[in-house]
Amino acid sequence: MSEPEASERGVVRTALTERLGIRHPIVQAAMGYVSGPRLAAAASDAGGLGLIASATMSLAELDQAIEETAGRTAAPFGVNLRADAADAAERVRTIIARRVPVASFAQAPRPELIAQLKDAGVVTIASVGARRHAEKVAAWGVDAVIATGGEGGGHVGAVPTSLLIPQVAAAVDIPVIAAGGFFDGRGLVAALAWGAAGIAMGTRFLLTSDSPVADPVKQLYLAAGLDGTVVTRRVDGVPHRVLRTTMIDHLIRGGAVAGLVRSARNAAAFRGVSGTGWREMLRQGQAMRREGGLTWSQVLMAANTPVLLRAAMVDGRTDLGLMSSGQVTGLIGDLPSCAELIETIMAEAGRCLDRLDETRKA
Ligand SMILES: Cc1cc2nc3c(=O)[nH]c(=O)nc-3n(C[C@H](O)[C@H](O)[C@H](O)COP(=O)(O)O)c2cc1C
């Protein structure tokens, strides 16, 4: 058999690349205040799929972000949204009207939203952290799932990626995008071996030169070791993996009362930055209590997240801010562009596949 061309080595075709019409099976995971037009367009332009994180944007900001992203790249990109947002239906209408190729949901989307998007030709993706969630959304008709293991950044489940992906891939017939701990070509090949059709990465894309995050924040991530993150419920009531900072240590050690006082203050600040009225915040809080089984103190804590994430990602406040992070930050030591990153990953995946092939022949 003839040696594959160097250019062929970096080409991996999967159900995901075919379904989305992208060159490489690599998704830039949604990150609030991080994955706006600049990062999403750079990831898509490099042959992956960029996702705009819209949960931290108003409807008008989302509309503007879509327009800017489409102006920066001709490649397919997507919008990530919360299915439980009060204006989810309007966001879906905007995605359809703006002809965004992909809609990805942070939680299980309602079947009628999926149907509406699919009728309009939009590819739908749902994030899941457990097999039963993957089975549920697959039955509702989503086109693909992003399954995130416990080493991932942000809100995470307890099952590690190495166990979750084979389990989910065996359970559903739609493409599974593996997430949680990926950063290189070996990881991509491992994900394919587990039955996934591609990978999604958050922390790795945050640590690129195309990411808009302030340099001191990036440096903190780069300096962290594999033990540099912690999963805590103290931030917003549900398990959240973040960089371990002095502020986080205080939060973990501090009493519930101190947490509540801080939460109330942040809720007030969030109202200020987001323009959300108290009546709307109360409505959202009641919905969270009902659907998420949360207590009022947990609901109040949830108001922490956008304010604290913004302080770090937008204002560069490493002292005050919340920095969601995957464990993988401990293995990352550079800030390539998205194009360099994706090219390096695909070249390494190609070499890795060749090496495995040699092992089989030996
Ligand atoms: C800084 C940061 C912000 C995030 N914000 C969001 C978000 O707004 N919505 C969401 O669904 N997931 C969010 N996530 C989770 C990512 O979409 C993804 O699941 C995770 O980063 C994958 O793990 P990795 O960081 O090991 O690649 C965030 C992750 C990070 C690191």
The ligand as a Tripos MOL2 file, in Angstrom:
@<TRIPOS>MOLECULE
LIG
   31    33     1     0     0
SMALL
NO_CHARGES

@<TRIPOS>ATOM
      1 C1        -14.6170   29.5580   30.8150 C.3       1 LIG1
      2 C2        -15.7060   28.5720   30.5010 C.ar      1 LIG1
      3 C3        -17.0140   29.0420   30.3390 C.ar      1 LIG1
      4 C4        -18.0490   28.1420   30.0310 C.ar      1 LIG1
      5 N1        -19.3110   28.6370   29.8130 N.ar      1 LIG1
      6 C5        -20.2960   27.7940   29.3950 C.ar      1 LIG1
      7 C6        -21.5820   28.3050   29.0260 C.ar      1 LIG1
      8 O1        -21.8260   29.5230   29.0790 O.2       1 LIG1
      9 N2        -22.5340   27.4200   28.6290 N.ar      1 LIG1
     10 C7        -22.2800   26.0790   28.5440 C.ar      1 LIG1
     11 O2        -23.1680   25.3230   28.1580 O.2       1 LIG1
     12 N3        -21.0590   25.5570   28.8890 N.ar      1 LIG1
     13 C8        -20.0760   26.3920   29.2810 C.ar      1 LIG1
     14 N4        -18.8210   25.8760   29.5700 N.ar      1 LIG1
     15 C9        -18.5530   24.4330   29.3840 C.3       1 LIG1
     16 C10       -18.0060   24.1540   27.9700 C.3       1 LIG1
     17 O3        -19.0140   24.3670   27.0060 O.3       1 LIG1
     18 C11       -17.4800   22.6960   27.8170 C.3       1 LIG1
     19 O4        -18.4830   21.7850   28.2300 O.3       1 LIG1
     20 C12       -16.2120   22.3990   28.5980 C.3       1 LIG1
     21 O5        -15.3170   23.4770   28.5160 O.3       1 LIG1
     22 C13       -15.5300   21.1280   28.0680 C.3       1 LIG1
     23 O6        -14.4360   20.7430   28.8630 O.3       1 LIG1
     24 P1        -12.8950   21.2170   28.6050 P.3       1 LIG1
     25 O7        -12.8310   22.6040   29.1790 O.co2     1 LIG1
     26 O8        -12.1140   20.2130   29.3510 O.co2     1 LIG1
     27 O9        -12.6530   21.2190   27.1310 O.co2     1 LIG1
     28 C14       -17.7760   26.7490   29.9140 C.ar      1 LIG1
     29 C15       -16.4560   26.2970   30.0760 C.ar      1 LIG1
     30 C16       -15.4230   27.1750   30.3540 C.ar      1 LIG1
     31 C17       -14.0070   26.6490   30.4950 C.3       1 LIG1
@<TRIPOS>BOND
     1     1     2 1
     2     2     3 ar
     3     2    30 ar
     4     3     4 ar
     5     4     5 ar
     6     4    28 ar
     7     5     6 ar
     8     6     7 ar
     9     6    13 1
    10     7     8 2
    11     7     9 ar
    12     9    10 ar
    13    10    11 2
    14    10    12 ar
    15    12    13 ar
    16    13    14 ar
    17    14    15 1
    18    14    28 ar
    19    15    16 1
    20    16    17 1
    21    16    18 1
    22    18    19 1
    23    18    20 1
    24    20    21 1
    25    20    22 1
    26    22    23 1
    27    23    24 1
    28    24    25 2
    29    24    26 1
    30    24    27 1
    31    28    29 ar
    32    29    30 ar
    33    30    31 1
@<TRIPOS>SUBSTRUCTURE
     1 LIG1         1 GROUP 0 **** ****
